[in-house]
């Protein structure tokens, strides 16, 4: 079982270029399809996404996240779009 952050859609450049977003495992996250493809290319089979959770709204109230949003001058729409783009997945796979 693997748990990781992945993206459902591309992030804005100002988020991708942010060190804070990178350290928070958001800016460096792979697109979900690419992530699952890498698992397959590594020789795993029976790949199953057993859980998928969107970035919780409560995380947007964390001090570091609030500071990031303010510094990047993200609009409410941009913030909501990012929140909808980032998911935590749990993947089960078997390597024969």
LUMMAR-149485 format. One record per atom (N, C-alpha, C): residue in one letter; x, y, z. Coordinates in steps of 0.001 Angstrom, whole numbers, padded with zeros to 6 digits, always signed. Example, Ala and Ser with C-alpha at 12.3 -4.5 7.8 and 13.67 -1.06 7.14 Angstrom:
BEGIN
A+013190-005690+007800A+012300-004500+007800A+013200-003300+007800S+012850-002250+007080S+013670-001060+007140S+012900+000030+007870
END
This chain:
BEGIN
X+000842-001170+000000X+000000+000000+000000X+000889+001235+000000X+000563+002170-000873X+001295+003428-000991X+000294+004563-000807X+000694+005605-000113X-000128+006801+000023X+000704+007976-000472X+000106+008800-001349X+000854+009915-001903X-000109+010989-002397X+000438+012169-002650X-000325+013277-003216X-000175+013241-004730X-001283+013412-005441X-001271+013476-006900X-002171+014619-007344X-002078+014943-008618X-002877+016031-009178X-003899+015506-010173X-005074+016104-010156X-006102+015770-011139X-006044+016722-012332X-005495+017915-012090X-005277+018875-013176X-004057+019710-012830X-003505+020343-013844X-002264+021093-013678X-002442+022264-012719X-001369+022585-012007X-001364+023707-011079X-000877+024978-011760X-001288+026145-011242X-000759+027399-011786X+000754+027482-011587X+001435+028173-012484X+002892+028297-012432X+003371+028844-011091X+002674+029837-010533X+003121+030421-009271X+003055+029423-008122X+002248+028391-008248X+002216+027333-007232X+003318+026321-007518X+003468+025943-008790X+004513+024976-009160X+005905+025473-008811X+006102+026780-008887X+007419+027362-008630X+007663+027676-007153X+006707+027400-006301X+006823+027744-004886X+007562+026664-004097X+008571+027074-003346X+009308+026143-002486X+008376+025598-001406X+007535+026450-000822X+006608+025995+000213X+005650+024940-000333X+005133+025145-001536X+004235+024161-002140X+004987+022872-002461X+006254+023001-002831X+007069+021814-003113X+007312+021016-001831X+007706+021716-000779X+007958+021056+000501X+006666+020418+001031X+005542+021027+000721X+004250+020493+001138X+003741+019378+000244X+004587+018882-000645X+004271+017751-001538X+003176+018060-002552X+002989+019344-002847X+001977+019726-003822X+002625+020073-005151X+003598+020984-005148X+004214+021446-006394X+004942+020332-007139X+005468+019358-006422X+006199+018277-007072X+005363+017051-007376X+004074+017129-007112X+003200+015971-007320X+003001+015689-008808X+002878+014411-009114X+002605+013978-010490X+001109+014009-010762X+000772+014096-012028X-000619+013899-012421X-000979+012452-012066X-002207+012229-011665X-002640+010910-011193X-002353+009815-012229X-002697+010048-013477X-002482+009036-014523X-001000+008723-014685X-000148+009754-014643X+001294+009543-014763X+001830+008746-013575X+001332+009060-012387X+001758+008373-011164X+001434+006875-011250X+000208+006576-011654X-000194+005166-011764X+000573+004463-012876X+000880+005184-013950X+001671+004615-015044X+003089+004267-014580X+003665+005115-013732X+005005+004829-013195X+005001+003569-012345X+003944+003365-011592X+003826+002141-010783X+003778+000927-011704X+003002+001038-012779X+002893-000051-013752X+004240-000323-014420X+004936+000744-014836X+006235+000591-015501X+007294+000011-014569X+007096+000152-013255X+008025-000416-012274X+007777-001919-012095X+006792-002458-012809X+006567-003899-012784X+005437-004356-011881X+004675-003416-011354X+003559-003788-010481X+002316-004059-011311X+001484-004949-010808X+000213-005271-011437X-000895-005166-010407X-002099-005459-010832X-003275-005388-009963X-003297-004059-009201X-003072-002993-009937X-003016-001649-009346X-004435-001171-009078X-004679-000786-007833X-006015-000379-007422X-005932+000852-006520X-006607+001913-006910X-006708+003096-006047X-007820+002781-005047X-007437+002528-003805X-008409+002103-002798X-009027+003275-002035X-008389+004445-002110X-008943+005624-001444X-008418+006879-002131X-009281+007883-002222X-008898+009156-002832X-009612+010278-002088X-008833+011212-001558X-009403+012322-000789X-008860+013649-001301X-009772+014574-001544X-009355+015920-001950X-008695+016630-000777X-007871+017596-001112X-007223+018429-000107X-008313+018995+000805X-008241+018704+002095X-009303+019186+002999X-009336+020707+003080X-010549+021254+003099X-010725+022707+003213X-010035+023242+004464X-010009+022450+005534X-009404+022884+006797X-007921+023219+006619X-007256+022554+005668X-005830+022825+005433X-005618+024257+004946X-006628+024829+004322X-006505+026186+003813X-006422+027206+004951X-006783+026792+006148X-006723+027676+007317X-005410+027549+008085X-004547+026620+007682X-003250+026469+008339X-002423+027736+008113X-001697+028196+009143X-000940+029462+009013X-000007+029523+007810X+000761+028470+007556X+001682+028481+006416X+000930+028568+005094X-000180+027861+005012X-000972+027860+003782X-001613+029240+003577X-002150+029807+004647X-002745+031140+004547X-001707+032169+004101X-000500+032084+004662X+000576+033000+004276X+000920+032824+002803X+001001+031572+002364X+001298+031283+000953X+000230+031895+000044X-001029+031698+000389X-002137+032218-000413X-002046+033744-000502X-001748+034372+000633X-001633+035834+000653X-000435+036317-000172X+000729+035668+000009X+001933+036083-000725X+001766+035919-002228X+001105+034843-002637X+000911+034581-004063X-000279+035352-004633X-001010+036033-003747X-002191+036802-004143X-003178+035931-004921X-003402+034722-004388X-004348+033805-005020X-005777+034252-004732X-006601+034226-005750X-008013+034558-005575X-008728+033363-004937X-009941+033593-004476X-010727+032490-003909X-010965+031418-004964X-011175+031840-006203X-011398+030887-007302X-010132+030052-007551X-008967+030713-007578X-007705+029990-007777X-007462+029014-006623X-007726+029465-005407X-007525+028610-004236X-008446+027393-004296X-009699+027607-004660X-010648+026493-004784X-010218+025539-005895X-009706+026086-006996X-009250+025261-008117X-008068+024379-007699X-007144+024965-006943X-005993+024199-006448X-006471+023111-005499X-007378+023474-004610X-007912+022515-003649X-008571+021328-004360X-009277+021612-005451X-009929+020545-006228X-008933+019733-007043X-007747+020290-007275X-006749+019623-008117X-005892+018622-007358X-005721+018836-006065X-004791+018040-005267X-005557+016970-004488X-005143+015717-004666X-005766+014626-003921X-004703+013723-003305X-005080+013146-002202X-004260+012126-001562X-004851+010791-001973X-004009+009912-002496X-004514+008589-002888X-003764+007494-002128X-004457+006401-001951X-003845+005187-001417X-003966+004140-002515X-002827+003567-002867X-002771+002634-003989X-002282+001278-003501X-002985+000260-003916X-002566-001119-003652X-002079-001700-004973X-000964-002412-004928X-000415-003030-006143X+000404-004241-005735X+000566-005154-006664X+001326-006379-006401X+002415-006512-007456X+003626-006813-006985X+004731-007039-007916X+004943-008564-007987X+004686-009116-009157X+004813-010583-009309X+006249-011071-009164
END
